[in-house]
Amino acid sequence: MNYEDRHEFILEVLRKSGGAIRVEDLAKRAGVSGATIRSDLRLMESQHLLRRSHGLAAPVKQDVIDLPISEKYKINSEAKQAIGRKAASLLNDGDSIILTSGTTAEALAWAFPDNKNINALTSSIRIAGILSSKEKVRTVVLGGTLIRNSLSVRDDYSLAGLDNIHAGKMFFSCDGFDAESGITTAFPEEARLTCRMMECSLEHILLADSSKFGKIGFGRICDLEKADVIITDKGLSPAVREKIELAGTKVIIA
């Protein structure tokens, strides 16, 4: 194949892989020498079509942009609602849970069962308001300075509020995730709070629609395999799902 066909082939392989590929493997699959494939990759990187690092080629990731919560609601709303309903099916009577902020986490709050006694702690004022309509849910709200965009808290006061908390399940959302960069969010402060919440809980359940795969935020929460379960939608490719499950994380498609 000529170099234009190879470039299309390389992009297709990277798209299907959902992560980084060894340069040697790309050369074998394209049927060319290592020198030829490295030349191709240098040119493609200069055109911002991919990234190279330590003998690997990887797709270009989209940086996370912080949006007002009113705008986030409009993105993949049906998928988020389905994820919320699926997550709610994992709740048991007597559960103590932690719930982060985020529109997908809010979808879970709306789907909470009315007939189960649940202790729920959240950093989101909006989620606390939603849960206040559930008579059998005892809601604890973390303190701190209110963030306008997300209507949530994430400062030192929020961290201190977790000192005496222990939960069986933690449901958290993110702004980006993939096998290479892990689970990320727009702000390091939010990542720090989420990490502390993980320390206070036994099971970690990520709620993330498939549009967030391949995106990367400034604040890194953890490696992808630190999530025990990922609940997402059918937009996640089979190849990516297989890679996540090989790392030991269960994937549930809502």
C-alpha positions as CSV (number, residue, x, y, z in Angstrom):
1,M,0.0,0.0,0.0
2,N,1.2,3.6,-0.6
3,Y,1.9,6.0,2.2
4,E,-1.6,7.6,2.0
5,D,-3.2,4.2,2.4
6,R,-0.9,3.4,5.2
7,H,-1.8,6.6,7.1
8,E,-5.5,5.7,6.7
9,F,-4.8,2.2,7.9
10,I,-2.8,3.4,10.9
11,L,-5.6,5.8,12.0
12,E,-8.2,3.0,11.7
13,V,-6.1,0.7,13.8
14,L,-5.7,3.3,16.5
15,R,-9.4,4.2,16.4
16,K,-10.4,0.5,16.9
17,S,-7.7,-0.1,19.6
18,G,-8.9,2.7,21.8
19,G,-5.4,3.2,23.1
20,A,-1.7,3.0,22.4
21,I,-0.2,0.5,19.9
22,R,3.4,-0.7,19.7
23,V,5.2,0.7,16.7
24,E,6.6,-2.8,15.9
25,D,3.1,-4.2,15.8
26,L,1.9,-1.4,13.5
27,A,4.8,-2.2,11.1
28,K,3.9,-5.9,11.0
29,R,0.2,-5.2,10.5
30,A,1.0,-2.7,7.7
31,G,3.6,-5.1,6.1
32,V,6.4,-2.5,6.1
33,S,9.7,-2.0,7.9
34,G,10.2,-0.3,11.2
35,A,12.0,2.5,9.5
36,T,9.0,3.1,7.2
37,I,6.4,3.0,9.9
38,R,8.4,5.4,12.1
39,S,8.7,7.8,9.2
40,D,5.0,7.6,8.7
41,L,4.3,8.2,12.4
42,R,6.7,11.2,12.5
43,L,4.8,12.8,9.7
44,M,1.4,12.0,11.1
45,E,2.4,13.4,14.5
46,S,3.5,16.7,12.8
47,Q,0.0,16.9,11.4
48,H,-1.5,16.3,14.8
49,L,-3.1,13.0,13.7
50,L,-1.6,11.0,16.5
51,R,0.9,11.0,19.4
52,R,4.2,9.1,19.8
53,S,5.8,8.0,23.1
54,H,8.4,5.4,24.0
55,G,7.9,3.1,21.0
56,L,4.1,3.6,21.1
57,A,1.6,5.4,18.8
58,A,-1.6,6.6,20.4
59,P,-4.7,8.5,19.2
60,V,-4.9,12.2,19.8
61,K,-6.9,12.8,22.9
62,Q,-9.4,15.6,23.3
63,D,-8.8,17.9,26.3
64,V,-11.6,18.3,28.7
65,I,-13.4,21.7,28.7
66,D,-15.3,22.7,31.8
67,L,-18.9,23.6,30.9
68,P,-21.7,25.0,33.0
69,I,-24.0,22.2,34.3
70,S,-26.8,23.5,32.1
71,E,-24.7,22.7,29.0
72,K,-23.5,19.4,30.3
73,Y,-27.2,18.2,30.6
74,K,-27.6,18.5,26.9
75,I,-24.7,16.1,26.1
76,N,-25.7,12.4,25.7
77,S,-28.7,13.0,28.0
78,E,-30.5,9.7,27.1
79,A,-27.3,7.7,27.6
80,K,-26.8,9.3,31.0
81,Q,-30.3,8.5,32.1
82,A,-29.9,4.9,31.1
83,I,-26.6,4.7,33.0
84,G,-28.3,6.2,36.0
85,R,-31.1,3.6,35.9
86,K,-28.6,0.8,35.6
87,A,-26.6,2.1,38.5
88,A,-29.7,2.4,40.6
89,S,-30.4,-1.3,40.1
90,L,-27.2,-2.0,42.1
91,L,-28.5,-0.3,45.2
92,N,-29.6,-2.5,48.1
93,D,-31.7,-1.8,51.1
94,G,-29.3,-0.7,53.9
95,D,-26.6,0.5,51.6
96,S,-24.3,3.4,52.6
97,I,-22.9,5.1,49.5
98,I,-20.9,8.1,48.3
99,L,-22.0,10.0,45.2
100,T,-19.8,12.6,43.5
101,S,-21.1,15.6,41.5
102,G,-21.8,15.4,37.8
103,T,-24.8,15.1,35.5
104,T,-24.4,11.3,35.2
105,A,-24.3,11.0,38.9
106,E,-27.5,13.2,39.0
107,A,-29.2,10.7,36.7
108,L,-28.5,8.1,39.3
109,A,-30.0,10.3,42.0
110,W,-33.2,10.7,40.0
111,A,-33.4,6.9,39.6
112,F,-33.0,6.1,43.3
113,P,-35.6,3.6,44.5
114,D,-38.3,4.9,46.8
115,N,-38.6,1.7,48.9
116,K,-35.0,1.3,50.1
117,N,-33.3,2.7,53.2
118,I,-30.0,4.2,52.0
119,N,-27.4,6.5,53.6
120,A,-26.0,8.7,50.9
121,L,-23.2,11.3,51.1
122,T,-22.6,13.7,48.3
123,S,-20.5,16.8,47.4
124,S,-23.3,18.1,45.1
125,I,-26.0,20.5,46.2
126,R,-28.1,19.5,43.3
127,I,-27.9,15.8,44.1
128,A,-28.7,16.5,47.7
129,G,-31.8,18.4,46.6
130,I,-32.9,15.5,44.4
131,L,-32.4,12.9,47.2
132,S,-34.4,15.1,49.6
133,S,-37.6,13.9,47.9
134,K,-36.7,10.2,48.7
135,E,-38.3,9.6,52.2
136,K,-36.1,6.6,53.0
137,V,-32.8,8.2,52.0
138,R,-30.7,9.8,54.6
139,T,-28.6,12.4,52.9
140,V,-25.3,13.9,54.1
141,V,-23.9,16.9,52.3
142,L,-20.2,17.8,52.4
143,G,-19.4,21.4,53.3
144,G,-17.1,23.9,51.5
145,T,-17.1,26.7,49.0
146,L,-19.7,26.4,46.3
147,I,-18.5,26.0,42.7
148,R,-20.9,27.9,40.5
149,N,-20.5,25.8,37.3
150,S,-21.1,22.5,39.0
151,L,-23.0,23.5,42.2
152,S,-20.7,21.3,44.2
153,V,-17.9,21.6,46.7
154,R,-14.3,20.4,46.6
155,D,-12.0,22.2,49.0
156,D,-10.3,21.4,52.3
157,Y,-13.5,21.6,54.2
158,S,-15.0,19.0,51.9
159,L,-12.0,16.7,52.5
160,A,-12.3,17.1,56.3
161,G,-16.0,16.1,56.1
162,L,-14.9,12.6,54.9
163,D,-12.7,11.9,58.0
164,N,-15.4,9.7,59.7
165,I,-17.1,8.2,56.7
166,H,-17.1,4.6,55.5
167,A,-19.2,3.5,52.6
168,G,-19.8,0.2,50.9
169,K,-20.2,1.7,47.4
170,M,-19.0,4.8,45.7
171,F,-20.6,6.0,42.5
172,F,-18.4,8.6,40.7
173,S,-18.4,10.4,37.4
174,C,-15.5,11.8,35.3
175,D,-14.7,14.1,32.4
176,G,-12.5,11.6,30.5
177,F,-11.2,8.0,30.7
178,D,-9.0,5.6,28.7
179,A,-6.6,2.8,29.3
180,E,-3.5,5.0,29.0
181,S,-4.4,8.2,30.8
182,G,-6.7,6.7,33.3
183,I,-9.7,8.4,34.8
184,T,-9.5,12.2,34.8
185,T,-11.5,15.3,35.5
186,A,-11.3,19.0,34.7
187,F,-9.8,20.2,38.0
188,P,-7.1,18.7,40.3
189,E,-9.1,19.8,43.3
190,E,-12.0,17.7,42.1
191,A,-9.7,14.8,41.4
192,R,-8.2,15.0,44.9
193,L,-11.7,14.9,46.5
194,T,-12.7,11.9,44.4
195,C,-9.5,10.1,45.4
196,R,-10.3,10.7,49.1
197,M,-13.8,9.4,48.5
198,M,-12.4,6.3,47.0
199,E,-10.3,5.8,50.2
200,C,-13.5,5.9,52.2
201,S,-15.4,3.2,50.2
202,L,-15.0,-0.4,49.4
203,E,-16.5,-0.7,45.8
204,H,-15.8,2.0,43.2
205,I,-18.4,2.3,40.4
206,L,-17.6,4.7,37.5
207,L,-20.6,6.2,35.6
208,A,-19.4,7.5,32.3
209,D,-21.0,7.7,28.9
210,S,-18.9,6.5,25.9
211,S,-18.3,10.1,24.6
212,K,-15.8,10.6,27.5
213,F,-13.6,7.8,26.3
214,G,-10.3,9.2,24.9
215,K,-10.7,12.6,26.5
216,I,-8.3,13.7,29.2
217,G,-8.7,16.3,32.0
218,F,-6.1,18.2,33.9
219,G,-6.9,16.4,37.2
220,R,-6.0,12.7,37.3
221,I,-8.2,10.6,39.6
222,C,-6.7,7.1,39.2
223,D,-5.8,4.3,36.8
224,L,-8.7,2.8,34.9
225,E,-8.4,-0.5,36.7
226,K,-9.0,1.2,40.1
227,A,-12.7,1.3,39.1
228,D,-14.3,-2.1,40.1
229,V,-17.2,-1.4,37.7
230,I,-17.7,0.9,34.7
231,I,-21.3,1.6,33.7
232,T,-21.4,3.1,30.2
233,D,-23.5,2.9,27.0
234,K,-23.4,0.9,23.8
235,G,-21.2,3.5,22.1
236,L,-18.1,2.0,23.7
237,S,-16.4,-0.2,21.1
238,P,-16.0,-3.9,21.7
239,A,-12.3,-3.6,21.4
240,V,-12.1,-1.0,24.1
241,R,-14.5,-3.0,26.3
242,E,-12.3,-6.0,26.0
243,K,-9.2,-4.1,26.9
244,I,-10.9,-2.6,30.0
245,E,-12.1,-6.1,31.1
246,L,-8.7,-7.6,30.6
247,A,-7.4,-5.1,33.1
248,G,-9.8,-6.5,35.7
249,T,-12.6,-4.0,35.6
250,K,-16.2,-5.1,35.0
251,V,-18.0,-3.3,32.2
252,I,-21.8,-2.9,32.3
253,I,-23.6,-1.5,29.2
254,A,-26.7,0.4,30.1
